[in-house]
Amino acid sequence: MMGFSNGKGGNGKGSPLRVQDPEKTVWIGGLPPNTHFKELLTFAQQVGPAKWAECRGSTAAIGYPSAQDAQTAMATLNGAPFKGASLQADKWTGKAAPKGGKGAVAKGGYGGFQVWKPQFQKSTWSKGFGKGKGKKKIVNTARTVWIGGIAEGTPYKELLELGQTVGTAKWAEVWKGTGAIGFANEEETVAAIPLLNGQVLGTSTIQADKWGTKTA
């Protein structure tokens, strides 16, 4: 399962990609159509030091500098909302490639891969998954708090920062006056709801509830 599908993906056509360091690579499934590797790489760099990314159809791979980085990112990316879809993340189980292969890499390079440096790459873990449009598919609903009453134009970072004042908030999304905050575990999620409910965010007072109780 954890390999690339054939056909056209965010980076065009090609046979299944063989990565050089499987232990440092995260398999991604459920990728929205026509996703470009730069979009996925930028997204991955919001939750860890991703070095490169490659897309093939609805699957992809993301490379990290260490096996530990890959393991940590895998847990965070699994179920993460991305362009209206919910990503799946797992260990890479494909075959390793010979050195000097071709692909798409971020700052620092990787073998003979093409190098691409994102404009706003961060050297340390940053926060959240960004602002999107439409209702998101949340996988870990028990760890997600629904947020209502968000003022138009409120960035996800402000919602995430608010969530981090009441618990270990891992990510946040904002869309059409509502949002979601993901926490590290179910206990923190339950505890965060009454603490967030009635808080002032920007210019409005927000409501907080269990994910699924309200219509997002």
DRENPA-3360 file (N, C-alpha, C; in nm, 2 decimals, always signed):
BEGIN
1 = MMGFSNGK = +0.08/-0.12/+0.00/+0.00/+0.00/+0.00/+0.09/+0.13/+0.00 ~ +0.19/+0.13/+0.08/+0.27/+0.25/+0.10/+0.37/+0.27/-0.01 ~ +0.32/+0.29/-0.13/+0.41/+0.32/-0.25/+0.33/+0.41/-0.34 ~ +0.40/+0.46/-0.44/+0.33/+0.55/-0.53/+0.25/+0.48/-0.63 ~ +0.13/+0.54/-0.67/+0.05/+0.48/-0.78/+0.11/+0.54/-0.91 ~ +0.09/+0.47/-1.02/+0.14/+0.52/-1.15/+0.05/+0.63/-1.20 ~ +0.09/+0.71/-1.30/+0.01/+0.81/-1.36/+0.05/+0.95/-1.32 ~ -0.04/+1.04/-1.35/-0.01/+1.18/-1.34/-0.04/+1.23/-1.20;
9 = GGNGKGSP = +0.05/+1.30/-1.13/+0.03/+1.35/-1.00/+0.06/+1.50/-1.00 ~ +0.09/+1.55/-0.88/+0.12/+1.69/-0.87/+0.25/+1.73/-0.94 ~ +0.34/+1.63/-0.97/+0.46/+1.66/-1.04/+0.47/+1.59/-1.17 ~ +0.35/+1.56/-1.23/+0.35/+1.51/-1.37/+0.35/+1.36/-1.37 ~ +0.40/+1.30/-1.48/+0.39/+1.16/-1.50/+0.52/+1.09/-1.46 ~ +0.51/+0.96/-1.44/+0.63/+0.88/-1.40/+0.60/+0.75/-1.33 ~ +0.69/+0.66/-1.33/+0.68/+0.54/-1.26/+0.69/+0.56/-1.11 ~ +0.65/+0.45/-1.03/+0.66/+0.47/-0.89/+0.79/+0.51/-0.84;
17 = LRVQDPEK = +0.80/+0.61/-0.75/+0.92/+0.67/-0.71/+0.99/+0.57/-0.61 ~ +1.12/+0.56/-0.62/+1.20/+0.48/-0.52/+1.28/+0.58/-0.44 ~ +1.26/+0.58/-0.31/+1.33/+0.68/-0.23/+1.46/+0.62/-0.18 ~ +1.55/+0.70/-0.14/+1.68/+0.66/-0.10/+1.69/+0.61/+0.05 ~ +1.61/+0.68/+0.13/+1.61/+0.65/+0.28/+1.47/+0.62/+0.32 ~ +1.42/+0.50/+0.31/+1.28/+0.47/+0.35/+1.25/+0.50/+0.50 ~ +1.35/+0.49/+0.59/+1.33/+0.51/+0.73/+1.31/+0.66/+0.76 ~ +1.35/+0.75/+0.66/+1.34/+0.89/+0.68/+1.22/+0.95/+0.59;
25 = TVWIGGLP = +1.14/+0.85/+0.54/+1.03/+0.89/+0.45/+0.90/+0.86/+0.50 ~ +0.80/+0.95/+0.48/+0.66/+0.92/+0.52/+0.58/+0.91/+0.39 ~ +0.50/+0.80/+0.39/+0.40/+0.78/+0.28/+0.28/+0.86/+0.31 ~ +0.23/+0.92/+0.20/+0.11/+1.00/+0.22/+0.00/+0.95/+0.12 ~ -0.12/+0.93/+0.17/-0.23/+0.89/+0.09/-0.35/+0.99/+0.10 ~ -0.45/+0.98/+0.01/-0.56/+1.07/+0.01/-0.53/+1.21/-0.04 ~ -0.43/+1.22/-0.13/-0.39/+1.35/-0.18/-0.49/+1.40/-0.28 ~ -0.53/+1.53/-0.26/-0.63/+1.59/-0.36/-0.57/+1.59/-0.50;
33 = PNTHFKEL = -0.66/+1.58/-0.60/-0.61/+1.58/-0.74/-0.53/+1.70/-0.77 ~ -0.43/+1.69/-0.86/-0.35/+1.80/-0.91/-0.27/+1.87/-0.80 ~ -0.24/+1.80/-0.69/-0.16/+1.87/-0.59/-0.01/+1.87/-0.64 ~ +0.05/+1.99/-0.63/+0.19/+2.01/-0.67/+0.28/+1.98/-0.55 ~ +0.40/+1.93/-0.58/+0.49/+1.89/-0.47/+0.52/+2.01/-0.38 ~ +0.53/+2.13/-0.43/+0.56/+2.25/-0.35/+0.45/+2.27/-0.25 ~ +0.32/+2.25/-0.29/+0.21/+2.27/-0.19/+0.23/+2.17/-0.07 ~ +0.25/+2.05/-0.11/+0.27/+1.94/+0.00/+0.39/+1.97/+0.08;
41 = LTFAQQVG = +0.50/+2.01/+0.02/+0.62/+2.03/+0.09/+0.61/+2.15/+0.19 ~ +0.55/+2.26/+0.14/+0.52/+2.37/+0.23/+0.44/+2.33/+0.35 ~ +0.33/+2.26/+0.32/+0.24/+2.21/+0.42/+0.31/+2.12/+0.53 ~ +0.40/+2.03/+0.48/+0.47/+1.94/+0.57/+0.57/+2.02/+0.65 ~ +0.63/+2.12/+0.60/+0.72/+2.20/+0.67/+0.66/+2.28/+0.79 ~ +0.53/+2.29/+0.79/+0.46/+2.36/+0.90/+0.46/+2.27/+1.02 ~ +0.48/+2.14/+1.01/+0.48/+2.05/+1.12/+0.61/+1.98/+1.14 ~ +0.71/+2.00/+1.06/+0.84/+1.94/+1.08/+0.94/+1.98/+0.98;
49 = PAKWAECR = +1.07/+1.94/+0.99/+1.17/+1.98/+0.90/+1.18/+1.90/+0.77 ~ +1.07/+1.90/+0.69/+1.06/+1.83/+0.57/+1.17/+1.88/+0.47 ~ +1.24/+1.79/+0.40/+1.34/+1.83/+0.31/+1.30/+1.82/+0.16 ~ +1.21/+1.72/+0.13/+1.17/+1.71/+0.00/+1.03/+1.64/-0.01 ~ +0.96/+1.65/-0.12/+0.83/+1.59/-0.14/+0.82/+1.55/-0.28 ~ +0.74/+1.44/-0.31/+0.71/+1.40/-0.44/+0.57/+1.35/-0.45 ~ +0.49/+1.38/-0.55/+0.35/+1.34/-0.56/+0.34/+1.25/-0.68 ~ +0.25/+1.15/-0.67/+0.22/+1.06/-0.78/+0.07/+1.02/-0.76;
57 = GSTAAIGY = -0.01/+1.09/-0.84/-0.16/+1.06/-0.83/-0.21/+1.10/-0.69 ~ -0.28/+1.01/-0.63/-0.33/+1.04/-0.49/-0.24/+1.00/-0.38 ~ -0.12/+0.96/-0.41/-0.02/+0.93/-0.31/+0.10/+1.02/-0.32 ~ +0.18/+1.02/-0.22/+0.30/+1.10/-0.22/+0.40/+1.05/-0.12 ~ +0.52/+1.11/-0.12/+0.62/+1.08/-0.02/+0.68/+1.21/+0.03 ~ +0.72/+1.21/+0.16/+0.78/+1.33/+0.22/+0.91/+1.28/+0.29 ~ +1.02/+1.34/+0.26/+1.15/+1.30/+0.32/+1.19/+1.40/+0.44 ~ +1.25/+1.34/+0.54/+1.29/+1.41/+0.66/+1.44/+1.38/+0.69;
65 = PSAQDAQT = +1.50/+1.47/+0.76/+1.65/+1.45/+0.79/+1.68/+1.33/+0.88 ~ +1.58/+1.28/+0.95/+1.61/+1.17/+1.04/+1.49/+1.08/+1.05 ~ +1.51/+0.96/+1.10/+1.40/+0.87/+1.12/+1.30/+0.91/+1.22 ~ +1.36/+0.98/+1.33/+1.27/+1.03/+1.43/+1.18/+1.14/+1.39 ~ +1.24/+1.23/+1.30/+1.16/+1.34/+1.24/+1.04/+1.28/+1.16 ~ +1.07/+1.18/+1.08/+0.97/+1.12/+1.00/+0.86/+1.05/+1.09 ~ +0.90/+0.99/+1.20/+0.81/+0.92/+1.28/+0.72/+1.02/+1.35 ~ +0.77/+1.13/+1.40/+0.69/+1.24/+1.46/+0.60/+1.30/+1.36;
73 = AMATLNGA = +0.65/+1.34/+1.24/+0.56/+1.40/+1.14/+0.45/+1.31/+1.10 ~ +0.48/+1.18/+1.09/+0.38/+1.08/+1.05/+0.25/+1.09/+1.14 ~ +0.28/+1.09/+1.27/+0.17/+1.10/+1.36/+0.09/+1.23/+1.35 ~ +0.16/+1.33/+1.32/+0.09/+1.46/+1.31/+0.02/+1.48/+1.18 ~ +0.07/+1.43/+1.07/+0.01/+1.45/+0.94/-0.11/+1.35/+0.92 ~ -0.11/+1.24/+0.99/-0.22/+1.15/+0.97/-0.35/+1.21/+1.02 ~ -0.44/+1.22/+0.92/-0.57/+1.28/+0.95/-0.57/+1.43/+0.94 ~ -0.46/+1.49/+0.90/-0.45/+1.64/+0.89/-0.54/+1.69/+0.77;
81 = PFKGASLQ = -0.61/+1.80/+0.79/-0.69/+1.85/+0.67/-0.60/+1.93/+0.58 ~ -0.61/+1.89/+0.45/-0.53/+1.95/+0.34/-0.61/+1.97/+0.22 ~ -0.63/+2.10/+0.18/-0.71/+2.13/+0.06/-0.84/+2.06/+0.05 ~ -0.91/+2.05/+0.16/-1.04/+2.00/+0.17/-1.04/+1.84/+0.18 ~ -0.93/+1.78/+0.19/-0.92/+1.64/+0.21/-0.85/+1.61/+0.34 ~ -0.86/+1.48/+0.38/-0.80/+1.44/+0.51/-0.68/+1.34/+0.47 ~ -0.56/+1.38/+0.50/-0.45/+1.30/+0.46/-0.43/+1.18/+0.54 ~ -0.37/+1.08/+0.48/-0.33/+0.95/+0.55/-0.18/+0.95/+0.55;
89 = ADKWTGKA = -0.12/+0.92/+0.66/+0.02/+0.91/+0.67/+0.07/+0.78/+0.73 ~ +0.17/+0.72/+0.68/+0.22/+0.59/+0.73/+0.37/+0.58/+0.70 ~ +0.42/+0.47/+0.74/+0.56/+0.44/+0.71/+0.58/+0.41/+0.57 ~ +0.69/+0.46/+0.51/+0.72/+0.42/+0.37/+0.78/+0.28/+0.37 ~ +0.72/+0.19/+0.28/+0.76/+0.06/+0.27/+0.81/+0.02/+0.13 ~ +0.82/+0.12/+0.05/+0.87/+0.10/-0.09/+1.02/+0.07/-0.09 ~ +1.07/+0.05/-0.21/+1.21/+0.01/-0.22/+1.30/+0.14/-0.23 ~ +1.42/+0.12/-0.18/+1.52/+0.23/-0.18/+1.57/+0.25/-0.33;
97 = APKGGKGA = +1.60/+0.38/-0.36/+1.65/+0.41/-0.49/+1.81/+0.42/-0.49 ~ +1.87/+0.40/-0.60/+2.02/+0.42/-0.61/+2.04/+0.57/-0.59 ~ +2.16/+0.60/-0.54/+2.19/+0.74/-0.52/+2.19/+0.82/-0.66 ~ +2.16/+0.95/-0.65/+2.16/+1.03/-0.77/+2.03/+1.03/-0.84 ~ +1.92/+0.98/-0.78/+1.79/+0.97/-0.85/+1.74/+1.11/-0.86 ~ +1.62/+1.12/-0.94/+1.56/+1.25/-0.96/+1.43/+1.27/-0.88 ~ +1.41/+1.39/-0.84/+1.29/+1.41/-0.77/+1.27/+1.56/-0.73 ~ +1.21/+1.59/-0.62/+1.19/+1.73/-0.58/+1.23/+1.74/-0.44;
105 = VAKGGYGG = +1.32/+1.83/-0.41/+1.37/+1.85/-0.28/+1.37/+1.99/-0.24 ~ +1.37/+2.01/-0.11/+1.37/+2.15/-0.05/+1.52/+2.19/-0.02 ~ +1.53/+2.29/+0.05/+1.66/+2.35/+0.09/+1.76/+2.24/+0.13 ~ +1.88/+2.25/+0.08/+1.98/+2.16/+0.12/+2.01/+2.05/+0.02 ~ +1.92/+2.02/-0.07/+1.94/+1.92/-0.17/+1.93/+1.78/-0.11 ~ +1.92/+1.68/-0.21/+1.91/+1.54/-0.17/+1.96/+1.46/-0.28 ~ +2.09/+1.41/-0.27/+2.14/+1.33/-0.38/+2.15/+1.42/-0.51 ~ +2.10/+1.37/-0.62/+2.10/+1.44/-0.74/+1.96/+1.50/-0.77;
113 = FQVWKPQF = +1.88/+1.52/-0.67/+1.74/+1.57/-0.69/+1.75/+1.72/-0.72 ~ +1.64/+1.76/-0.79/+1.62/+1.91/-0.82/+1.60/+1.98/-0.69 ~ +1.66/+2.09/-0.67/+1.65/+2.17/-0.54/+1.55/+2.28/-0.56 ~ +1.46/+2.29/-0.46/+1.36/+2.40/-0.45/+1.36/+2.46/-0.31 ~ +1.38/+2.59/-0.30/+1.38/+2.65/-0.17/+1.25/+2.73/-0.16 ~ +1.16/+2.70/-0.06/+1.04/+2.77/-0.04/+1.07/+2.91/+0.01 ~ +0.98/+3.00/-0.02/+1.01/+3.14/+0.02/+1.00/+3.16/+0.17 ~ +0.92/+3.09/+0.23/+0.90/+3.11/+0.38/+0.93/+2.99/+0.46;
121 = QKSTWSKG = +1.04/+2.91/+0.42/+1.07/+2.79/+0.50/+1.11/+2.83/+0.64 ~ +1.07/+2.75/+0.74/+1.11/+2.77/+0.87/+1.20/+2.66/+0.92 ~ +1.30/+2.70/+1.00/+1.40/+2.61/+1.04/+1.35/+2.52/+1.16 ~ +1.25/+2.57/+1.23/+1.20/+2.49/+1.34/+1.05/+2.46/+1.31 ~ +0.99/+2.37/+1.39/+0.85/+2.34/+1.38/+0.77/+2.46/+1.39 ~ +0.68/+2.48/+1.30/+0.58/+2.59/+1.31/+0.45/+2.54/+1.35 ~ +0.35/+2.62/+1.34/+0.22/+2.59/+1.40/+0.10/+2.58/+1.30 ~ +0.03/+2.48/+1.32/-0.10/+2.47/+1.25/-0.09/+2.42/+1.10;
129 = FGKGKGKK = -0.21/+2.41/+1.04/-0.22/+2.36/+0.91/-0.27/+2.47/+0.81 ~ -0.30/+2.59/+0.85/-0.34/+2.69/+0.76/-0.49/+2.71/+0.74 ~ -0.52/+2.80/+0.66/-0.66/+2.84/+0.64/-0.71/+2.79/+0.51 ~ -0.83/+2.73/+0.51/-0.88/+2.67/+0.38/-1.02/+2.71/+0.36 ~ -1.08/+2.65/+0.25/-1.22/+2.68/+0.22/-1.30/+2.55/+0.22 ~ -1.42/+2.56/+0.26/-1.51/+2.44/+0.27/-1.49/+2.36/+0.39 ~ -1.58/+2.27/+0.42/-1.58/+2.19/+0.53/-1.47/+2.08/+0.53 ~ -1.40/+2.07/+0.63/-1.28/+1.98/+0.63/-1.33/+1.85/+0.69;
137 = KIVNTART = -1.26/+1.74/+0.64/-1.28/+1.61/+0.69/-1.18/+1.58/+0.80 ~ -1.24/+1.57/+0.92/-1.16/+1.54/+1.04/-1.16/+1.39/+1.07 ~ -1.04/+1.34/+1.09/-1.03/+1.19/+1.12/-1.03/+1.17/+1.27 ~ -0.95/+1.24/+1.34/-0.95/+1.22/+1.49/-1.05/+1.32/+1.56 ~ -1.18/+1.28/+1.54/-1.28/+1.37/+1.59/-1.28/+1.38/+1.75 ~ -1.23/+1.28/+1.81/-1.23/+1.28/+1.96/-1.12/+1.38/+2.01 ~ -1.03/+1.42/+1.93/-0.93/+1.51/+1.97/-0.94/+1.65/+1.90 ~ -1.06/+1.67/+1.85/-1.09/+1.80/+1.78/-1.20/+1.88/+1.85;
145 = VWIGGIAE = -1.18/+2.01/+1.86/-1.28/+2.10/+1.92/-1.33/+2.18/+1.80 ~ -1.47/+2.19/+1.80/-1.53/+2.27/+1.70/-1.54/+2.41/+1.76 ~ -1.51/+2.51/+1.67/-1.51/+2.65/+1.71/-1.61/+2.73/+1.62 ~ -1.70/+2.81/+1.68/-1.79/+2.89/+1.60/-1.78/+3.04/+1.64 ~ -1.84/+3.12/+1.56/-1.84/+3.27/+1.58/-1.71/+3.33/+1.55 ~ -1.63/+3.28/+1.47/-1.50/+3.34/+1.43/-1.52/+3.45/+1.33 ~ -1.46/+3.56/+1.36/-1.47/+3.68/+1.28/-1.40/+3.66/+1.14 ~ -1.46/+3.71/+1.04/-1.41/+3.70/+0.90/-1.27/+3.76/+0.90;
153 = GTPYKELL = -1.18/+3.68/+0.83/-1.04/+3.73/+0.82/-0.95/+3.69/+0.93 ~ -1.00/+3.61/+1.03/-0.92/+3.57/+1.14/-0.82/+3.46/+1.09 ~ -0.69/+3.48/+1.10/-0.60/+3.37/+1.06/-0.59/+3.25/+1.15 ~ -0.56/+3.14/+1.09/-0.56/+3.02/+1.17/-0.46/+3.02/+1.29 ~ -0.35/+3.10/+1.27/-0.25/+3.11/+1.37/-0.30/+3.17/+1.50 ~ -0.39/+3.26/+1.49/-0.45/+3.32/+1.61/-0.54/+3.22/+1.68 ~ -0.61/+3.14/+1.61/-0.69/+3.04/+1.67/-0.60/+2.93/+1.73 ~ -0.50/+2.90/+1.67/-0.40/+2.80/+1.72/-0.34/+2.85/+1.85;
161 = ELGQTVGT = -0.29/+2.97/+1.85/-0.23/+3.03/+1.96/-0.33/+3.04/+2.08 ~ -0.45/+3.06/+2.05/-0.55/+3.06/+2.16/-0.57/+2.92/+2.22 ~ -0.57/+2.82/+2.13/-0.58/+2.68/+2.17/-0.46/+2.64/+2.25 ~ -0.35/+2.69/+2.22/-0.23/+2.66/+2.30/-0.22/+2.72/+2.44 ~ -0.31/+2.81/+2.46/-0.31/+2.87/+2.60/-0.39/+2.78/+2.69 ~ -0.47/+2.68/+2.64/-0.55/+2.60/+2.72/-0.51/+2.45/+2.71 ~ -0.41/+2.42/+2.63/-0.37/+2.28/+2.61/-0.27/+2.26/+2.50 ~ -0.24/+2.14/+2.47/-0.14/+2.11/+2.37/-0.20/+2.11/+2.23;
169 = AKWAEVWK = -0.24/+2.22/+2.18/-0.30/+2.23/+2.05/-0.20/+2.20/+1.94 ~ -0.23/+2.11/+1.85/-0.13/+2.07/+1.75/-0.16/+2.14/+1.61 ~ -0.28/+2.17/+1.58/-0.31/+2.23/+1.46/-0.45/+2.31/+1.47 ~ -0.47/+2.39/+1.37/-0.60/+2.47/+1.37/-0.64/+2.50/+1.22 ~ -0.77/+2.51/+1.20/-0.82/+2.54/+1.07/-0.93/+2.64/+1.09 ~ -0.94/+2.74/+0.99/-1.04/+2.84/+0.99/-1.11/+2.84/+0.86 ~ -1.24/+2.85/+0.86/-1.32/+2.86/+0.73/-1.46/+2.90/+0.76 ~ -1.50/+3.01/+0.68/-1.64/+3.05/+0.69/-1.70/+3.07/+0.82;
177 = GTGAIGFA = -1.63/+3.14/+0.91/-1.68/+3.17/+1.04/-1.67/+3.06/+1.14 ~ -1.63/+2.95/+1.10/-1.61/+2.83/+1.20/-1.46/+2.78/+1.19 ~ -1.43/+2.70/+1.28/-1.29/+2.64/+1.27/-1.28/+2.52/+1.36 ~ -1.16/+2.47/+1.37/-1.14/+2.35/+1.44/-1.00/+2.36/+1.50 ~ -0.98/+2.30/+1.62/-0.85/+2.29/+1.69/-0.83/+2.14/+1.72 ~ -0.71/+2.09/+1.69/-0.68/+1.95/+1.72/-0.58/+1.95/+1.84 ~ -0.61/+1.86/+1.93/-0.53/+1.85/+2.05/-0.45/+1.72/+2.06 ~ -0.36/+1.71/+2.15/-0.27/+1.59/+2.16/-0.34/+1.47/+2.20;
185 = NEEETVAA = -0.45/+1.48/+2.28/-0.52/+1.36/+2.33/-0.66/+1.40/+2.37 ~ -0.75/+1.30/+2.39/-0.89/+1.32/+2.42/-0.91/+1.40/+2.55 ~ -0.83/+1.37/+2.65/-0.84/+1.44/+2.78/-0.83/+1.59/+2.77 ~ -0.72/+1.63/+2.69/-0.70/+1.77/+2.67/-0.81/+1.84/+2.59 ~ -0.87/+1.76/+2.50/-0.97/+1.81/+2.41/-1.10/+1.84/+2.50 ~ -1.13/+1.75/+2.58/-1.25/+1.77/+2.67/-1.23/+1.89/+2.76 ~ -1.11/+1.89/+2.82/-1.08/+2.00/+2.91/-1.08/+2.14/+2.84 ~ -1.04/+2.14/+2.72/-1.03/+2.27/+2.65/-1.16/+2.33/+2.61;
193 = IPLLNGQV = -1.26/+2.25/+2.59/-1.39/+2.30/+2.54/-1.45/+2.41/+2.64 ~ -1.46/+2.39/+2.77/-1.52/+2.49/+2.85/-1.42/+2.61/+2.87 ~ -1.29/+2.59/+2.85/-1.20/+2.70/+2.86/-1.20/+2.79/+2.74 ~ -1.23/+2.73/+2.62/-1.23/+2.81/+2.50/-1.37/+2.87/+2.48 ~ -1.47/+2.81/+2.53/-1.61/+2.86/+2.50/-1.63/+3.00/+2.57 ~ -1.66/+3.10/+2.49/-1.68/+3.24/+2.54/-1.55/+3.32/+2.54 ~ -1.45/+3.27/+2.49/-1.32/+3.35/+2.48/-1.34/+3.45/+2.37 ~ -1.26/+3.55/+2.38/-1.26/+3.66/+2.27/-1.14/+3.63/+2.18;
201 = LGTSTIQA = -1.18/+3.62/+2.05/-1.07/+3.59/+1.95/-1.09/+3.70/+1.85 ~ -0.99/+3.79/+1.84/-0.99/+3.90/+1.75/-1.10/+4.00/+1.79 ~ -1.21/+4.01/+1.71/-1.32/+4.10/+1.74/-1.45/+4.03/+1.78 ~ -1.44/+3.90/+1.80/-1.56/+3.83/+1.83/-1.55/+3.73/+1.95 ~ -1.66/+3.69/+2.00/-1.66/+3.59/+2.11/-1.69/+3.46/+2.05 ~ -1.61/+3.36/+2.07/-1.63/+3.23/+2.00/-1.70/+3.13/+2.09 ~ -1.75/+3.03/+2.02/-1.82/+2.92/+2.09/-1.73/+2.80/+2.07 ~ -1.73/+2.71/+2.17/-1.65/+2.58/+2.15/-1.74/+2.47/+2.19;
209 = DKWGTKTA = -1.72/+2.36/+2.12/-1.80/+2.24/+2.15/-1.73/+2.12/+2.09 ~ -1.78/+2.00/+2.12/-1.72/+1.88/+2.07/-1.74/+1.88/+1.91 ~ -1.64/+1.83/+1.84/-1.65/+1.82/+1.70/-1.76/+1.72/+1.66 ~ -1.85/+1.76/+1.57/-1.96/+1.68/+1.53/-2.09/+1.72/+1.60 ~ -2.08/+1.80/+1.71/-2.20/+1.84/+1.78/-2.27/+1.95/+1.70 ~ -2.19/+2.04/+1.64/-2.23/+2.15/+1.56/-2.21/+2.13/+1.42 ~ -2.27/+2.20/+1.33/-2.25/+2.19/+1.19/-2.14/+2.29/+1.15 ~ -2.03/+2.24/+1.10/-1.92/+2.33/+1.07/-1.94/+2.40/+0.93;
% end
